Amino acid sequence: MLLRQGAERWGIAATLSEALDEYRIGTGSDPAGNARRVFMLDGEKIRSQAEIGNIFSCVWLTPQMDRLFLEGASGRRRFLDRLVMALTPDHARQIAAHDRSVSSRNRLLSERPNESGWIASLEDSIARHSVAATAARFTLIERMNGHPSENKEFPRTLIHLNCPIAARLQNSPALSVEDWLRGELARSRDQDRQKGSTSAGAHRADFSLSDAETGRSAEISSSGQQKAMLLGTVLSHAHLIKEARGSAPAILLDEPLVHLDERRRDALLESIAHVESPVLLTGTDPQPFERLRGHAGFVSVASGTLKPH
Protein backbone atom coordinates (compact mmCIF):
# COMPACT_ATOMS: atom_id res chain seq x y z
CA MET A 1 0.00 0.00 0.00
CA LEU A 2 1.10 3.57 -0.66
CA LEU A 3 1.16 6.17 2.12
CA ARG A 4 -2.00 8.24 2.20
CA GLN A 5 -1.70 12.01 2.48
CA GLY A 6 -2.08 13.26 6.03
CA ALA A 7 -0.89 10.05 7.71
CA GLU A 8 0.94 10.73 10.99
CA ARG A 9 3.08 7.58 10.95
CA TRP A 10 4.87 6.22 7.92
CA GLY A 11 7.72 3.97 6.87
CA ILE A 12 9.22 2.32 3.84
CA ALA A 13 11.73 -0.53 3.61
CA ALA A 14 13.55 -2.55 0.99
CA THR A 15 15.93 -5.49 0.74
CA LEU A 16 18.94 -4.96 -1.51
CA SER A 17 21.02 -7.78 -2.96
CA GLU A 18 24.48 -7.37 -4.46
CA ALA A 19 26.57 -10.44 -5.33
CA LEU A 20 26.53 -12.50 -2.11
CA ASP A 21 25.59 -9.58 0.15
CA GLU A 22 22.09 -8.63 1.24
CA TYR A 23 21.05 -5.46 3.05
CA ARG A 24 17.78 -4.40 4.65
CA ILE A 25 17.26 -0.64 4.62
CA GLY A 26 14.37 1.51 5.73
CA THR A 27 13.29 4.99 6.76
CA GLY A 28 10.21 6.51 8.35
CA SER A 29 8.80 8.23 11.41
CA ASP A 30 10.39 7.45 14.76
CA PRO A 31 8.49 4.63 16.58
CA ALA A 32 9.03 6.64 19.78
CA GLY A 33 6.36 9.03 18.54
CA ASN A 34 8.37 12.24 18.07
CA ALA A 35 8.60 14.12 14.80
CA ARG A 36 12.07 12.85 13.93
CA ARG A 37 12.77 10.78 10.84
CA VAL A 38 14.87 7.69 11.43
CA PHE A 39 16.96 5.46 9.20
CA MET A 40 17.41 1.70 9.63
CA LEU A 41 20.07 -0.67 8.35
CA ASP A 42 19.70 -4.43 8.91
CA GLY A 43 17.18 -3.87 11.67
CA GLU A 44 19.30 -1.35 13.59
CA LYS A 45 18.72 2.39 13.90
CA ILE A 46 21.67 4.32 12.43
CA ARG A 47 22.88 7.85 13.07
CA SER A 48 22.91 9.07 9.49
CA GLN A 49 21.61 8.19 6.04
CA ALA A 50 25.26 8.42 4.94
CA GLU A 51 25.67 4.84 6.18
CA ILE A 52 23.03 3.75 3.65
CA GLY A 53 24.69 5.92 1.01
CA ASN A 54 27.80 3.77 1.29
CA ILE A 55 25.90 0.74 -0.03
CA PHE A 56 23.09 2.25 -2.14
CA SER A 57 22.96 5.34 -4.34
CA CYS A 58 20.09 6.94 -6.19
CA VAL A 59 19.59 9.93 -8.51
CA TRP A 60 16.24 11.50 -9.28
CA LEU A 61 14.39 14.30 -11.04
CA THR A 62 10.92 15.60 -10.12
CA PRO A 63 8.61 18.23 -11.69
CA GLN A 64 9.41 20.61 -8.81
CA MET A 65 12.98 20.75 -10.11
CA ASP A 66 11.70 22.27 -13.35
CA ARG A 67 11.49 25.53 -11.38
CA LEU A 68 15.00 25.20 -10.02
CA PHE A 69 16.25 28.31 -11.84
CA LEU A 70 13.18 30.44 -11.22
CA GLU A 71 13.20 30.26 -7.43
CA GLY A 72 15.62 30.80 -4.56
CA ALA A 73 19.14 29.44 -4.08
CA SER A 74 18.19 27.05 -1.25
CA GLY A 75 16.48 24.63 -3.66
CA ARG A 76 19.49 24.67 -5.97
CA ARG A 77 21.82 23.96 -3.05
CA ARG A 78 19.73 20.97 -2.00
CA PHE A 79 19.83 19.64 -5.57
CA LEU A 80 23.62 20.06 -5.74
CA ASP A 81 24.17 18.54 -2.30
CA ARG A 82 22.17 15.44 -3.24
CA LEU A 83 24.51 14.97 -6.21
CA VAL A 84 27.51 15.35 -3.91
CA MET A 85 26.15 12.92 -1.29
CA ALA A 86 25.82 10.14 -3.86
CA LEU A 87 29.62 10.11 -4.28
CA THR A 88 30.63 11.53 -0.88
CA PRO A 89 28.18 10.19 1.74
CA ASP A 90 29.97 12.10 4.53
CA HIS A 91 28.81 15.33 2.88
CA ALA A 92 25.41 14.92 4.57
CA ARG A 93 27.09 14.97 7.99
CA GLN A 94 29.14 18.04 7.09
CA ILE A 95 26.06 19.97 5.94
CA ALA A 96 24.00 18.94 8.98
CA ALA A 97 26.77 19.97 11.41
CA HIS A 98 27.25 23.27 9.56
CA ASP A 99 23.53 24.09 9.68
CA ARG A 100 23.30 23.29 13.41
CA SER A 101 26.20 25.63 14.14
CA VAL A 102 24.69 28.42 12.03
CA SER A 103 21.35 28.08 13.83
CA SER A 104 23.05 28.09 17.24
CA ARG A 105 25.13 31.15 16.35
CA ASN A 106 22.05 33.07 15.19
CA ARG A 107 20.25 32.26 18.44
CA LEU A 108 23.26 33.12 20.61
CA LEU A 109 23.86 36.45 18.86
CA SER A 110 20.23 37.34 19.49
CA GLU A 111 19.94 36.20 23.10
CA ARG A 112 23.49 36.31 24.55
CA PRO A 113 25.69 38.45 22.26
CA ASN A 114 28.37 38.91 24.95
CA GLU A 115 29.25 35.20 25.02
CA SER A 116 32.20 35.83 22.72
CA GLY A 117 34.02 32.57 23.53
CA TRP A 118 30.97 30.46 22.83
CA ILE A 119 30.23 32.37 19.64
CA ALA A 120 33.84 31.94 18.50
CA SER A 121 33.61 28.17 18.99
CA LEU A 122 30.50 28.06 16.82
CA GLU A 123 32.23 30.17 14.17
CA ASP A 124 35.13 27.73 14.22
CA SER A 125 32.67 24.89 13.58
CA ILE A 126 30.99 26.82 10.75
CA ALA A 127 34.37 27.52 9.14
CA ARG A 128 35.55 23.90 9.31
CA HIS A 129 32.32 22.38 7.99
CA SER A 130 31.86 25.11 5.38
CA VAL A 131 35.27 24.48 3.86
CA ALA A 132 34.81 20.68 3.91
CA ALA A 133 31.35 20.91 2.30
CA THR A 134 32.49 23.44 -0.30
CA ALA A 135 35.51 21.33 -1.23
CA ALA A 136 33.21 18.34 -1.82
CA ARG A 137 30.87 20.46 -3.95
CA PHE A 138 33.75 21.87 -5.96
CA THR A 139 35.33 18.44 -6.53
CA LEU A 140 32.06 17.01 -7.84
CA ILE A 141 31.52 19.97 -10.17
CA GLU A 142 35.03 19.60 -11.62
CA ARG A 143 34.37 15.90 -12.28
CA MET A 144 30.93 16.59 -13.78
CA ASN A 145 32.26 19.32 -16.07
CA GLY A 146 35.03 17.03 -17.29
CA HIS A 147 32.70 14.11 -17.93
CA PRO A 148 31.72 13.52 -21.59
CA SER A 149 28.05 13.65 -22.61
CA GLU A 150 26.51 10.20 -22.90
CA ASN A 151 23.70 11.23 -25.27
CA LYS A 152 24.10 13.76 -28.06
CA GLU A 153 20.42 14.74 -27.84
CA PHE A 154 20.98 16.13 -24.35
CA PRO A 155 23.38 19.06 -24.37
CA ARG A 156 26.63 18.86 -22.46
CA THR A 157 25.98 21.10 -19.49
CA LEU A 158 28.50 22.96 -17.36
CA ILE A 159 27.91 23.59 -13.66
CA HIS A 160 29.16 26.84 -12.13
CA LEU A 161 29.55 27.15 -8.35
CA ASN A 162 28.95 30.71 -7.17
CA CYS A 163 30.61 30.81 -3.77
CA PRO A 164 33.41 32.98 -2.30
CA ILE A 165 34.67 29.99 -0.28
CA ALA A 166 35.08 27.93 -3.45
CA ALA A 167 36.82 30.84 -5.18
CA ARG A 168 39.41 31.01 -2.39
CA LEU A 169 39.90 27.23 -2.33
CA GLN A 170 41.10 27.38 -5.93
CA ASN A 171 44.17 29.38 -4.86
CA SER A 172 44.62 28.80 -1.13
CA PRO A 173 44.95 25.77 1.19
CA ALA A 174 41.90 24.72 3.18
CA LEU A 175 43.33 25.80 6.55
CA SER A 176 43.99 29.29 5.19
CA VAL A 177 40.42 29.53 3.90
CA GLU A 178 39.10 28.42 7.30
CA ASP A 179 41.09 31.22 8.97
CA TRP A 180 39.69 33.75 6.49
CA LEU A 181 36.12 32.58 7.11
CA ARG A 182 36.53 32.75 10.90
CA GLY A 183 37.66 36.35 10.48
CA GLU A 184 34.69 37.19 8.26
CA LEU A 185 32.27 35.71 10.79
CA ALA A 186 33.86 37.57 13.71
CA ARG A 187 33.75 40.88 11.83
CA SER A 188 30.08 40.45 10.90
CA ARG A 189 28.69 39.70 14.38
CA ASP A 190 27.00 43.07 14.92
CA GLN A 191 25.53 43.10 11.43
CA ASP A 192 24.39 39.48 11.69
CA ARG A 193 22.79 40.08 15.10
CA GLN A 194 20.70 42.92 13.68
CA LYS A 195 19.67 40.84 10.64
CA GLY A 196 19.13 37.61 12.57
CA SER A 197 21.21 35.60 10.11
CA THR A 198 24.76 34.47 9.36
CA SER A 199 26.24 36.28 6.37
CA ALA A 200 29.02 33.82 5.46
CA GLY A 201 29.19 30.06 5.16
CA ALA A 202 28.28 27.11 2.97
CA HIS A 203 24.60 28.14 3.14
CA ARG A 204 25.35 31.22 1.02
CA ALA A 205 26.49 29.24 -2.03
CA ASP A 206 24.56 28.99 -5.28
CA PHE A 207 25.14 27.31 -8.62
CA SER A 208 24.02 27.71 -12.22
CA LEU A 209 23.99 25.64 -15.40
CA SER A 210 24.98 26.63 -18.90
CA ASP A 211 25.09 24.94 -22.28
CA ALA A 212 28.72 23.97 -22.95
CA GLU A 213 28.49 24.67 -26.69
CA THR A 214 26.64 28.00 -26.75
CA GLY A 215 27.31 29.32 -23.24
CA ARG A 216 23.58 29.96 -22.82
CA SER A 217 22.59 29.92 -19.15
CA ALA A 218 19.65 27.91 -17.82
CA GLU A 219 18.03 31.11 -16.49
CA ILE A 220 17.43 32.46 -20.02
CA SER A 221 16.66 29.09 -21.64
CA SER A 222 13.23 27.75 -22.55
CA SER A 223 11.42 25.21 -20.37
CA GLY A 224 12.40 22.43 -22.79
CA GLN A 225 16.05 23.50 -22.83
CA GLN A 226 16.13 23.68 -19.02
CA LYS A 227 14.59 20.21 -18.74
CA ALA A 228 17.16 18.84 -21.21
CA MET A 229 19.96 20.43 -19.16
CA LEU A 230 18.68 18.89 -15.92
CA LEU A 231 18.17 15.46 -17.49
CA GLY A 232 21.62 15.59 -19.04
CA THR A 233 23.10 16.51 -15.66
CA VAL A 234 21.28 13.70 -13.83
CA LEU A 235 22.18 11.07 -16.45
CA SER A 236 25.82 12.21 -16.55
CA HIS A 237 25.90 12.03 -12.75
CA ALA A 238 24.55 8.47 -12.88
CA HIS A 239 27.35 7.43 -15.27
CA LEU A 240 29.90 9.14 -13.01
CA ILE A 241 28.65 7.12 -10.03
CA LYS A 242 28.93 3.91 -12.04
CA GLU A 243 32.53 4.71 -12.97
CA ALA A 244 33.46 5.60 -9.39
CA ARG A 245 31.65 2.79 -7.55
CA GLY A 246 31.51 0.03 -10.14
CA SER A 247 27.71 -0.17 -10.03
CA ALA A 248 25.08 2.17 -11.43
CA PRO A 249 22.66 3.99 -9.11
CA ALA A 250 18.90 3.63 -9.14
CA ILE A 251 17.34 6.34 -11.34
CA LEU A 252 13.96 7.88 -10.44
CA LEU A 253 12.41 10.24 -13.00
CA ASP A 254 8.99 11.73 -12.21
CA GLU A 255 7.22 13.07 -15.34
CA PRO A 256 10.53 13.17 -17.27
CA LEU A 257 8.93 13.76 -20.69
CA VAL A 258 7.15 17.01 -19.79
CA HIS A 259 8.55 20.03 -21.74
CA LEU A 260 10.67 17.81 -24.03
CA ASP A 261 10.18 17.83 -27.79
CA GLU A 262 9.54 14.53 -29.57
CA ARG A 263 13.17 14.06 -30.61
CA ARG A 264 14.44 14.34 -27.04
CA ARG A 265 11.61 12.21 -25.67
CA ASP A 266 12.59 9.40 -28.04
CA ALA A 267 16.28 9.85 -27.19
CA LEU A 268 15.62 9.65 -23.44
CA LEU A 269 13.49 6.52 -23.70
CA GLU A 270 16.01 4.90 -26.03
CA SER A 271 18.89 5.53 -23.62
CA ILE A 272 16.90 4.38 -20.59
CA ALA A 273 16.02 1.09 -22.29
CA HIS A 274 19.72 0.18 -22.19
CA VAL A 275 20.61 1.45 -18.70
CA GLU A 276 22.03 -1.32 -16.49
CA SER A 277 20.40 -0.19 -13.25
CA PRO A 278 16.89 0.05 -11.76
CA VAL A 279 14.94 2.87 -13.43
CA LEU A 280 11.56 4.12 -12.23
CA LEU A 281 9.59 6.44 -14.53
CA THR A 282 6.28 7.99 -13.50
CA GLY A 283 3.66 9.86 -15.48
CA THR A 284 -0.06 10.61 -15.55
CA ASP A 285 -0.44 9.21 -19.09
CA PRO A 286 1.06 5.83 -20.09
CA GLN A 287 0.93 6.51 -23.83
CA PRO A 288 4.20 8.47 -24.12
CA PHE A 289 6.05 5.52 -22.51
CA GLU A 290 4.62 2.85 -24.85
CA ARG A 291 7.89 2.33 -26.70
CA LEU A 292 9.27 0.81 -23.49
CA ARG A 293 6.81 -2.10 -23.64
CA GLY A 294 8.89 -5.26 -23.56
CA HIS A 295 11.72 -3.45 -21.77
CA ALA A 296 9.81 -2.27 -18.68
CA GLY A 297 6.93 -3.31 -16.47
CA PHE A 298 3.90 -0.98 -16.37
CA VAL A 299 1.86 -0.45 -13.19
CA SER A 300 -0.90 1.97 -12.26
CA VAL A 301 -1.96 3.43 -8.91
CA ALA A 302 -5.55 2.83 -7.78
CA SER A 303 -6.92 3.26 -4.25
CA GLY A 304 -3.42 3.49 -2.81
CA THR A 305 -2.34 0.22 -4.42
CA LEU A 306 0.01 -0.61 -7.30
CA LYS A 307 -1.58 -2.81 -9.98
CA PRO A 308 -0.22 -4.23 -13.28
CA HIS A 309 -1.27 -2.02 -16.19
Backbone torsions as a table, in degrees:
resi	resn	phi	psi	omega
1	MET	NA	146.6	176.3
2	LEU	-90.6	151.2	-179.5
3	LEU	-65.9	130.5	177.8
4	ARG	-86.3	143.9	-179.2
5	GLN	-60.1	136.3	179.3
6	GLY	93.6	-5.4	179.7
7	ALA	-65.4	138.6	-178.8
8	GLU	-83.9	-30.6	-179.5
9	ARG	-118.3	139.5	-179.5
10	TRP	-152.8	163.2	176.7
11	GLY	-170.5	154.0	177.3
12	ILE	-145.9	141.3	-176.7
13	ALA	-141.9	158.6	178.4
14	ALA	-151.9	154.9	173.4
15	THR	-111.3	125.0	-178.0
16	LEU	-109.0	135.2	177.2
17	SER	-120.1	134.4	177.1
18	GLU	-144.4	114.7	-175.1
19	ALA	54.8	-121.4	-179.4
20	LEU	-94.2	-0.9	-176.9
21	ASP	-95.2	148.1	176.9
22	GLU	-137.6	134.4	-178.2
23	TYR	-128.3	141.7	173.7
24	ARG	-110.4	118.3	-178.9
25	ILE	-121.0	156.2	179.0
26	GLY	-166.0	160.7	175.0
27	THR	-151.3	156.5	179.9
28	GLY	167.9	-168.1	179.7
29	SER	-73.2	149.6	-178.1
30	ASP	-66.1	126.5	177.5
31	PRO	-58.8	-19.9	179.8
32	ALA	-69.7	-13.7	174.7
33	GLY	99.2	-3.6	177.0
34	ASN	-83.3	-178.8	-173.3
35	ALA	-85.6	2.0	-175.9
36	ARG	-72.3	148.2	171.6
37	ARG	-94.7	138.2	-178.9
38	VAL	-120.5	157.9	177.9
39	PHE	-122.8	141.3	-177.2
40	MET	-124.5	141.9	175.5
41	LEU	-136.4	117.7	-178.5
42	ASP	51.7	43.7	175.0
43	GLY	82.5	-1.0	-178.2
44	GLU	-114.3	139.2	176.2
45	LYS	-71.0	133.2	-179.3
46	ILE	-114.0	161.5	-174.4
47	ARG	-76.0	-32.1	-172.7
48	SER	-147.4	148.6	175.7
49	GLN	-66.0	-13.1	177.5
50	ALA	-59.8	-30.5	178.6
51	GLU	-66.4	-33.5	174.0
52	ILE	-73.5	-36.2	179.3
53	GLY	-59.9	-24.2	178.9
54	ASN	-71.6	-20.7	-178.1
55	ILE	-117.0	-15.4	-178.2
56	PHE	-145.5	130.8	178.3
57	SER	-125.2	153.8	-176.0
58	CYS	-149.9	141.3	172.2
59	VAL	-123.1	149.1	-176.5
60	TRP	-152.5	162.1	177.6
61	LEU	-142.3	130.9	-179.1
62	THR	-124.0	162.3	178.8
63	PRO	-58.3	-30.3	179.1
64	GLN	-60.4	-29.2	-179.4
65	MET	-72.5	-13.5	176.0
66	ASP	-62.7	-22.1	-179.6
67	ARG	-99.1	15.3	-173.9
68	LEU	-56.2	-35.5	-174.4
69	PHE	-102.3	12.8	176.1
70	LEU	-111.9	-10.0	-175.9
71	GLU	-117.2	-162.4	-173.2
72	GLY	-74.9	169.9	-176.0
73	ALA	-70.6	-23.0	-175.7
74	SER	-62.1	-39.9	177.8
75	GLY	-65.8	-37.3	178.1
76	ARG	-68.6	-37.1	177.0
77	ARG	-63.7	-42.5	179.3
78	ARG	-62.0	-41.3	178.0
79	PHE	-60.7	-48.4	-180.0
80	LEU	-63.0	-43.3	-177.0
81	ASP	-65.9	-32.5	175.7
82	ARG	-65.0	-37.7	176.3
83	LEU	-63.0	-42.7	-179.5
84	VAL	-64.6	-44.1	-175.9
85	MET	-61.1	-31.0	-178.8
86	ALA	-63.5	-28.5	179.9
87	LEU	-107.8	-19.7	179.3
88	THR	-133.8	81.0	-175.2
89	PRO	-55.4	-30.1	-179.6
90	ASP	-65.8	-15.0	-179.6
91	HIS	-59.4	-34.7	178.5
92	ALA	-60.5	-41.3	179.3
93	ARG	-66.6	-40.9	179.4
94	GLN	-61.6	-44.5	-178.7
95	ILE	-67.0	-42.2	-179.6
96	ALA	-63.4	-43.4	180.0
97	ALA	-66.2	-40.2	177.7
98	HIS	-60.3	-48.3	-176.4
99	ASP	-65.8	-36.2	176.6
100	ARG	-63.2	-41.7	-178.7
101	SER	-67.9	-38.8	177.5
102	VAL	-62.7	-45.9	179.5
103	SER	-61.9	-42.2	179.8
104	SER	-65.9	-40.6	179.0
105	ARG	-63.5	-44.7	179.0
106	ASN	-58.4	-44.2	-179.1
107	ARG	-66.4	-41.5	-178.3
108	LEU	-68.3	-39.9	177.6
109	LEU	-62.2	-33.2	-179.6
110	SER	-77.1	-41.0	-171.3
111	GLU	-99.1	-33.8	-176.2
112	ARG	-141.3	65.2	-174.2
113	PRO	-65.0	-14.7	-179.3
114	ASN	-86.8	-4.0	178.9
115	GLU	-80.2	67.7	-171.9
116	SER	-63.5	-37.2	-179.9
117	GLY	-65.4	-42.9	179.9
118	TRP	-65.8	-43.8	179.4
119	ILE	-63.0	-40.3	179.5
120	ALA	-63.0	-36.2	179.4
121	SER	-67.9	-36.7	176.7
122	LEU	-67.9	-38.3	178.1
123	GLU	-66.2	-34.0	174.9
124	ASP	-63.6	-42.2	177.8
125	SER	-64.1	-44.5	178.6
126	ILE	-59.0	-44.0	-178.4
127	ALA	-63.3	-46.7	-177.9
128	ARG	-63.4	-47.2	-177.6
129	HIS	-73.3	-32.4	177.3
130	SER	-62.2	-46.1	-177.8
131	VAL	-67.3	-41.6	178.9
132	ALA	-63.3	-45.2	-179.7
133	ALA	-66.0	-41.0	-179.3
134	THR	-67.2	-38.7	178.1
135	ALA	-61.9	-39.9	178.4
136	ALA	-66.7	-41.7	176.6
137	ARG	-61.0	-46.9	-176.6
138	PHE	-64.8	-40.0	179.1
139	THR	-62.7	-44.5	178.8
140	LEU	-62.0	-44.9	-177.9
141	ILE	-62.0	-40.8	176.9
142	GLU	-60.5	-42.5	-179.9
143	ARG	-68.3	-41.1	179.3
144	MET	-64.3	-43.3	-178.2
145	ASN	-67.8	-25.9	179.1
146	GLY	-90.7	-2.3	-176.6
147	HIS	-87.2	131.9	-178.8
148	PRO	-69.0	152.1	177.1
149	SER	-69.7	136.6	-178.2
150	GLU	-90.3	-14.2	-177.1
151	ASN	-143.2	118.4	-174.6
152	LYS	-64.6	-20.7	-179.8
153	GLU	-77.1	-15.4	176.4
154	PHE	-110.1	119.2	-172.1
155	PRO	-60.2	144.4	173.0
156	ARG	-68.1	124.8	-172.6
157	THR	-113.7	135.7	176.4
158	LEU	-100.4	140.6	177.5
159	ILE	-104.8	134.0	-179.9
160	HIS	-119.7	121.9	179.5
161	LEU	-92.6	117.9	-179.4
162	ASN	-100.5	96.1	-171.5
163	CYS	-161.7	122.5	179.7
164	PRO	-62.4	-28.8	178.1
165	ILE	-66.6	-45.0	178.8
166	ALA	-63.3	-38.7	179.4
167	ALA	-61.5	-39.8	179.5
168	ARG	-73.1	-33.6	179.9
169	LEU	-65.6	-21.4	178.7
170	GLN	-69.3	-23.3	-174.8
171	ASN	-125.6	-4.5	-175.8
172	SER	-135.1	150.8	177.0
173	PRO	-67.1	157.5	-175.6
174	ALA	-58.2	-42.4	-178.6
175	LEU	-62.5	-36.5	177.7
176	SER	-66.9	-38.8	178.9
177	VAL	-68.3	-37.3	175.7
178	GLU	-60.0	-44.5	179.3
179	ASP	-60.7	-43.6	179.0
180	TRP	-60.7	-43.5	-177.4
181	LEU	-68.0	-38.3	175.9
182	ARG	-59.1	-42.5	178.6
183	GLY	-63.1	-42.2	178.4
184	GLU	-61.8	-42.4	-179.7
185	LEU	-66.5	-41.5	179.2
186	ALA	-64.2	-40.6	-178.7
187	ARG	-70.1	-23.1	-174.5
188	SER	-99.0	10.7	-175.1
189	ARG	-58.7	-48.3	-178.2
190	ASP	-62.5	-45.6	179.6
191	GLN	-62.6	-43.8	-178.2
192	ASP	-67.8	-34.6	178.0
193	ARG	-64.0	-41.0	179.8
194	GLN	-68.2	-35.8	-177.8
195	LYS	-86.7	-17.4	-178.7
196	GLY	71.9	29.2	-178.9
197	SER	-149.3	169.6	177.4
198	THR	-107.1	123.0	-168.1
199	SER	-85.9	-7.8	-179.5
200	ALA	-139.7	143.7	179.4
201	GLY	148.3	-179.5	-178.0
202	ALA	-65.7	-21.4	-179.2
203	HIS	-76.6	-2.2	178.6
204	ARG	-100.7	3.0	-178.3
205	ALA	-78.3	158.0	174.4
206	ASP	-146.6	165.6	174.6
207	PHE	-143.3	162.1	178.0
208	SER	-138.6	163.3	176.8
209	LEU	-117.4	148.9	173.8
210	SER	-145.1	152.4	177.1
211	ASP	-71.8	125.4	-175.0
212	ALA	-63.6	-32.1	-175.6
213	GLU	-80.9	-44.1	-175.0
214	THR	-100.0	-18.9	-175.5
215	GLY	80.2	1.7	-178.3
216	ARG	-67.8	129.8	-178.2
217	SER	-81.8	156.9	179.8
218	ALA	-63.6	-31.7	-176.6
219	GLU	-62.3	-29.9	-178.2
220	ILE	-107.9	13.5	179.8
221	SER	-92.6	161.6	177.2
222	SER	-72.8	168.6	179.0
223	SER	-59.4	-41.0	178.9
224	GLY	-65.7	-40.0	178.3
225	GLN	-67.3	-39.0	177.3
226	GLN	-64.1	-43.0	179.6
227	LYS	-63.1	-41.0	178.4
228	ALA	-63.4	-39.3	177.8
229	MET	-62.2	-46.4	-178.8
230	LEU	-65.0	-44.4	178.6
231	LEU	-63.1	-42.2	177.5
232	GLY	-61.3	-39.2	178.4
233	THR	-65.5	-45.0	-178.9
234	VAL	-65.7	-43.3	-179.5
235	LEU	-68.1	-39.1	176.6
236	SER	-64.0	-38.6	177.9
237	HIS	-63.7	-40.1	178.6
238	ALA	-62.0	-42.4	177.9
239	HIS	-66.2	-35.8	178.3
240	LEU	-64.6	-40.9	177.2
241	ILE	-61.9	-43.9	-179.9
242	LYS	-60.3	-42.3	179.0
243	GLU	-64.5	-40.1	-174.7
244	ALA	-77.6	-35.9	-172.2
245	ARG	-109.1	-10.3	179.0
246	GLY	85.8	-7.2	177.6
247	SER	-140.3	143.4	-177.3
248	ALA	-78.0	150.1	178.3
249	PRO	-79.9	163.9	168.2
250	ALA	-69.1	143.9	-178.6
251	ILE	-120.5	122.6	179.4
252	LEU	-117.4	116.2	-178.6
253	LEU	-123.7	111.8	-179.8
254	ASP	-95.6	119.1	-176.7
255	GLU	50.9	53.6	-174.7
256	PRO	-71.5	-18.4	-174.1
257	LEU	-89.8	-10.4	179.5
258	VAL	-63.1	134.5	178.6
259	HIS	79.9	-8.5	-179.3
260	LEU	-87.7	143.6	173.8
261	ASP	-76.2	171.0	-173.9
262	GLU	-60.6	-39.0	-178.6
263	ARG	-61.3	-44.1	-178.4
264	ARG	-76.0	-31.0	173.8
265	ARG	-60.4	-48.2	-179.6
266	ASP	-62.3	-40.7	-178.7
267	ALA	-64.7	-39.5	179.8
268	LEU	-65.7	-47.7	-178.5
269	LEU	-65.1	-35.4	178.4
270	GLU	-65.7	-42.7	-179.1
271	SER	-69.8	-37.7	-178.9
272	ILE	-66.5	-33.3	-178.8
273	ALA	-61.4	-18.8	-176.9
274	HIS	-114.4	10.1	179.0
275	VAL	-75.8	132.3	-178.7
276	GLU	-93.9	58.6	176.8
277	SER	-161.8	163.4	178.0
278	PRO	-64.3	130.9	178.3
279	VAL	-127.7	127.9	177.6
280	LEU	-117.8	118.5	177.7
281	LEU	-112.3	137.8	177.7
282	THR	-126.6	150.2	178.3
283	GLY	-166.8	159.0	179.8
284	THR	-82.6	-16.9	-178.4
285	ASP	-128.0	122.2	-178.5
286	PRO	-74.2	-19.0	-172.3
287	GLN	-57.6	-44.4	-179.1
288	PRO	-62.0	-18.4	-178.4
289	PHE	-96.6	4.7	-171.5
290	GLU	-58.5	-29.9	-178.1
291	ARG	-67.4	-9.8	177.3
292	LEU	-89.6	-1.8	176.2
293	ARG	-57.2	132.7	-175.6
294	GLY	94.9	-23.0	176.2
295	HIS	-104.6	-24.4	-173.7
296	ALA	-136.6	155.8	172.8
297	GLY	-89.7	141.9	-179.6
298	PHE	-110.5	131.0	175.7
299	VAL	-133.6	155.7	176.7
300	SER	-124.4	159.0	-180.0
301	VAL	-103.7	124.9	177.5
302	ALA	-143.7	123.9	178.8
303	SER	55.7	39.2	177.6
304	GLY	75.1	14.3	-177.0
305	THR	-128.2	142.9	175.7
306	LEU	-85.7	130.3	-179.5
307	LYS	-131.8	144.4	175.8
308	PRO	-56.3	139.2	-177.7
309	HIS	-109.0	NA	NA
